[in-house]
Amino acid sequence: MTIAVHLDRLLVERKMSLTELSERVGITIANLSILKTGKARAIRFSTLEAICRELDCQPGDLLEYVEDGEQPS
């Protein structure tokens, strides 16, 4: 089981930089980068809420459950 993170795709679609998102949600670029690369082990609901608010998306747009061996969409 893997959770795929689509932060990079959402940033491109919203024409927003990681730096801009960092400033808007009050999270360091380093922590957003860890999330973006899929290396995060957890995310606080308050962080998820702030990201979704700023990117005008739903949590399911950002996170996807992927079975082992499948490719994320």
N, CA, C and O atoms as a DFTB+ gen file, in Angstrom:
292 C
 N C O
     1  1       0.836      -1.176       0.000
     2  2       0.000       0.000       0.000
     3  2       0.881       1.241       0.000
     4  3       1.879       1.317       0.716
     5  1       0.495       2.196      -0.809
     6  2       1.212       3.455      -0.919
     7  2       0.201       4.592      -1.018
     8  3      -0.869       4.439      -1.608
     9  1       0.550       5.710      -0.442
    10  2      -0.240       6.921      -0.619
    11  2       0.551       7.822      -1.565
    12  3       1.652       8.265      -1.237
    13  1      -0.011       8.085      -2.730
    14  2       0.631       8.975      -3.704
    15  2       0.190      10.404      -3.407
    16  3      -0.980      10.658      -3.124
    17  1       1.134      11.325      -3.476
    18  2       0.867      12.741      -3.223
    19  2       0.971      13.484      -4.546
    20  3       1.980      13.386      -5.243
    21  1      -0.074      14.226      -4.887
    22  2      -0.132      14.936      -6.165
    23  2       0.041      16.447      -5.992
    24  3      -0.557      17.231      -6.728
    25  1       0.854      16.848      -5.025
    26  2       1.068      18.268      -4.768
    27  2       1.712      18.954      -5.968
    28  3       1.332      20.070      -6.320
    29  1       2.677      18.299      -6.595
    30  2       3.348      18.917      -7.740
    31  2       2.369      19.193      -8.876
    32  3       2.422      20.257      -9.494
    33  1       1.479      18.248      -9.155
    34  2       0.492      18.430     -10.225
    35  2      -0.467      19.581      -9.896
    36  3      -0.790      20.394     -10.761
    37  1      -0.917      19.641      -8.637
    38  2      -1.834      20.711      -8.244
    39  2      -1.167      22.079      -8.316
    40  3      -1.798      23.060      -8.711
    41  1       0.099      22.147      -7.939
    42  2       0.817      23.423      -8.026
    43  2       0.915      23.899      -9.469
    44  3       0.722      25.081      -9.750
    45  1       1.213      22.984     -10.380
    46  2       1.295      23.343     -11.804
    47  2      -0.072      23.799     -12.304
    48  3      -0.177      24.822     -12.981
    49  1      -1.118      23.043     -11.974
    50  2      -2.473      23.401     -12.418
    51  2      -2.895      24.764     -11.888
    52  3      -3.603      25.505     -12.570
    53  1      -2.464      25.102     -10.667
    54  2      -2.856      26.382     -10.048
    55  2      -1.851      27.493     -10.354
    56  3      -2.027      28.633      -9.923
    57  1      -0.793      27.152     -11.103
    58  2       0.272      28.118     -11.447
    59  2       0.822      28.787     -10.191
    60  3       0.943      30.009     -10.113
    61  1       1.153      27.944      -9.212
    62  2       1.655      28.422      -7.928
    63  2       2.981      27.723      -7.633
    64  3       3.148      26.539      -7.923
    65  1       3.904      28.458      -7.062
    66  2       5.191      27.871      -6.695
    67  2       5.115      27.278      -5.289
    68  3       4.234      27.617      -4.498
    69  1       6.042      26.402      -5.005
    70  2       6.131      25.828      -3.667
    71  2       6.395      26.928      -2.642
    72  3       5.885      26.876      -1.523
    73  1       7.185      27.912      -3.026
    74  2       7.483      29.045      -2.142
    75  2       6.217      29.826      -1.813
    76  3       5.983      30.182      -0.658
    77  1       5.407      30.088      -2.821
    78  2       4.163      30.831      -2.596
    79  2       3.220      30.048      -1.689
    80  3       2.623      30.616      -0.774
    81  1       3.085      28.741      -1.939
    82  2       2.225      27.914      -1.086
    83  2       2.748      27.913       0.344
    84  3       1.970      28.004       1.293
    85  1       4.046      27.812       0.496
    86  2       4.673      27.829       1.821
    87  2       4.306      29.098       2.587
    88  3       3.951      29.045       3.764
    89  1       4.396      30.220       1.912
    90  2       4.064      31.497       2.553
    91  2       2.584      31.578       2.916
    92  3       2.229      32.103       3.971
    93  1       1.733      31.063       2.053
    94  2       0.287      31.140       2.286
    95  2      -0.185      30.242       3.425
    96  3      -1.102      30.606       4.161
    97  1       0.438      29.064       3.576
    98  2      -0.035      28.128       4.600
    99  2       0.819      28.139       5.865
   100  3       0.444      27.531       6.867
   101  1       1.966      28.825       5.830
   102  2       2.809      28.908       7.018
   103  2       3.561      27.624       7.321
   104  3       3.790      27.290       8.484
   105  1       3.941      26.913       6.284
   106  2       4.708      25.676       6.425
   107  2       6.024      25.877       5.690
   108  3       6.055      26.502       4.630
   109  1       7.098      25.359       6.239
   110  2       8.397      25.563       5.605
   111  2       8.444      24.892       4.233
   112  3       7.756      23.904       3.976
   113  1       9.268      25.455       3.372
   114  2       9.466      24.865       2.045
   115  2      10.013      23.451       2.190
   116  3       9.641      22.556       1.432
   117  1      10.885      23.255       3.155
   118  2      11.468      21.920       3.367
   119  2      10.379      20.890       3.685
   120  3      10.392      19.788       3.136
   121  1       9.447      21.239       4.562
   122  2       8.375      20.300       4.912
   123  2       7.421      20.065       3.741
   124  3       6.964      18.940       3.537
   125  1       7.117      21.103       2.975
   126  2       6.284      20.913       1.789
   127  2       6.999      20.061       0.755
   128  3       6.373      19.253       0.068
   129  1       8.299      20.238       0.643
   130  2       9.082      19.443      -0.299
   131  2       9.065      17.965       0.077
   132  3       8.976      17.099      -0.793
   133  1       9.151      17.682       1.367
   134  2       9.071      16.294       1.850
   135  2       7.711      15.704       1.490
   136  3       7.623      14.550       1.070
   137  1       6.666      16.484       1.653
   138  2       5.330      16.025       1.279
   139  2       5.240      15.824      -0.232
   140  3       4.723      14.809      -0.698
   141  1       5.744      16.790      -0.991
   142  2       5.678      16.751      -2.448
   143  2       6.379      15.528      -3.028
   144  3       5.906      14.944      -4.003
   145  1       7.493      15.142      -2.438
   146  2       8.259      13.999      -2.957
   147  2       7.734      12.661      -2.449
   148  3       8.253      11.607      -2.816
   149  1       6.704      12.701      -1.604
   150  2       6.125      11.463      -1.103
   151  2       6.904      10.827       0.034
   152  3       6.685       9.657       0.349
   153  1       7.804      11.567       0.651
   154  2       8.622      11.025       1.740
   155  2       8.043      11.292       3.121
   156  3       8.586      10.835       4.127
   157  1       6.941      12.031       3.168
   158  2       6.311      12.326       4.456
   159  2       5.679      11.056       5.017
   160  3       5.107      10.258       4.274
   161  1       5.784      10.877       6.315
   162  2       5.201       9.714       6.979
   163  2       3.827      10.032       7.554
   164  3       3.064       9.127       7.891
   165  1       3.513      11.323       7.668
   166  2       2.230      11.743       8.238
   167  2       1.957      13.186       7.812
   168  3       2.859      13.911       7.393
   169  1       0.688      13.581       7.929
   170  2       0.316      14.970       7.681
   171  2      -0.792      15.327       8.671
   172  3      -1.737      14.561       8.857
   173  1      -0.671      16.463       9.286
   174  2      -1.705      16.922      10.220
   175  2      -2.921      17.373       9.433
   176  3      -2.801      17.912       8.332
   177  1      -4.087      17.149      10.007
   178  2      -5.311      17.600       9.351
   179  2      -5.294      19.113       9.164
   180  3      -5.801      19.612       8.160
   181  1      -4.729      19.842      10.101
   182  2      -4.675      21.303       9.955
   183  2      -3.809      21.698       8.758
   184  3      -4.109      22.673       8.069
   185  1      -2.743      20.946       8.513
   186  2      -1.886      21.197       7.357
   187  2      -2.626      20.844       6.073
   188  3      -2.596      21.605       5.106
   189  1      -3.282      19.702       6.065
   190  2      -4.057      19.273       4.903
   191  2      -5.152      20.287       4.594
   192  3      -5.380      20.629       3.433
   193  1      -5.823      20.763       5.631
   194  2      -6.879      21.756       5.457
   195  2      -6.324      23.041       4.848
   196  3      -6.924      23.599       3.929
   197  1      -5.190      23.513       5.349
   198  2      -4.587      24.752       4.844
   199  2      -4.163      24.605       3.383
   200  3      -4.373      25.517       2.583
   201  1      -3.572      23.471       3.033
   202  2      -3.157      23.238       1.649
   203  2      -4.378      23.187       0.739
   204  3      -4.385      23.803      -0.327
   205  1      -5.403      22.458       1.151
   206  2      -6.619      22.359       0.341
   207  2      -7.300      23.720       0.186
   208  3      -7.825      24.033      -0.883
   209  1      -7.292      24.517       1.233
   210  2      -7.891      25.852       1.164
   211  2      -7.160      26.706       0.129
   212  3      -7.794      27.350      -0.707
   213  1      -5.833      26.709       0.185
   214  2      -5.047      27.564      -0.708
   215  2      -5.025      27.061      -2.141
   216  3      -4.917      27.858      -3.073
   217  1      -5.125      25.746      -2.334
   218  2      -5.117      25.189      -3.689
   219  2      -6.537      24.967      -4.224
   220  3      -6.720      24.503      -5.349
   221  1      -7.535      25.304      -3.406
   222  2      -8.943      25.134      -3.785
   223  2      -9.175      23.718      -4.303
   224  3      -9.620      23.514      -5.433
   225  1      -8.861      22.746      -3.444
   226  2      -9.008      21.345      -3.820
   227  2      -9.550      20.543      -2.645
   228  3      -9.691      21.058      -1.537
   229  1      -9.845      19.295      -2.899
   230  2     -10.284      18.357      -1.879
   231  2      -9.099      17.470      -1.492
   232  3      -8.171      17.308      -2.284
   233  1      -9.115      16.890      -0.278
   234  2      -8.023      15.999       0.116
   235  2      -7.774      14.878      -0.897
   236  3      -6.631      14.467      -1.098
   237  1      -8.840      14.381      -1.535
   238  2      -8.690      13.332      -2.534
   239  2      -7.991      13.791      -3.801
   240  3      -7.489      12.966      -4.565
   241  1      -7.951      15.106      -4.036
   242  2      -7.201      15.639      -5.172
   243  2      -5.704      15.615      -4.873
   244  3      -4.880      15.533      -5.784
   245  1      -5.373      15.687      -3.615
   246  2      -3.979      15.763      -3.169
   247  2      -3.396      14.383      -2.864
   248  3      -2.229      14.123      -3.155
   249  1      -4.202      13.506      -2.283
   250  2      -3.732      12.192      -1.848
   251  2      -4.496      11.091      -2.569
   252  3      -5.696      11.211      -2.818
   253  1      -3.782      10.012      -2.901
   254  2      -4.414       8.879      -3.588
   255  2      -3.855       7.579      -3.022
   256  3      -2.641       7.427      -2.888
   257  1      -4.737       6.646      -2.692
   258  2      -4.331       5.318      -2.251
   259  2      -4.002       4.486      -3.486
   260  3      -4.800       4.403      -4.419
   261  1      -2.819       3.869      -3.483
   262  2      -2.374       3.065      -4.623
   263  2      -1.964       1.691      -4.102
   264  3      -1.154       1.577      -3.182
   265  1      -2.536       0.655      -4.705
   266  2      -2.155      -0.719      -4.354
   267  2      -0.709      -0.955      -4.766
   268  3      -0.216      -0.325      -5.702
   269  1      -0.033      -1.854      -4.076
   270  2       1.333      -2.206      -4.437
   271  2       1.376      -2.677      -5.890
   272  3       0.536      -3.464      -6.327
   273  1       2.352      -2.191      -6.616
   274  2       2.519      -2.577      -8.009
   275  2       1.745      -1.726      -9.002
   276  3       2.005      -1.801     -10.203
   277  1       0.807      -0.924      -8.534
   278  2       0.054      -0.039      -9.433
   279  2       0.769       1.286      -9.577
   280  3       1.556       1.676      -8.715
   281  1       0.495       1.971     -10.662
   282  2       1.027       3.303     -10.893
   283  2      -0.021       4.322     -10.461
   284  3      -1.206       4.147     -10.747
   285  1       0.408       5.398      -9.768
   286  2      -0.564       6.433      -9.407
   287  2      -1.118       7.103     -10.655
   288  3      -0.445       7.170     -11.683
   289  1      -2.342       7.595     -10.562
   290  2      -2.950       8.235     -11.726
   291  2      -2.535       9.691     -11.839
   292  3      -2.957      10.383     -12.766
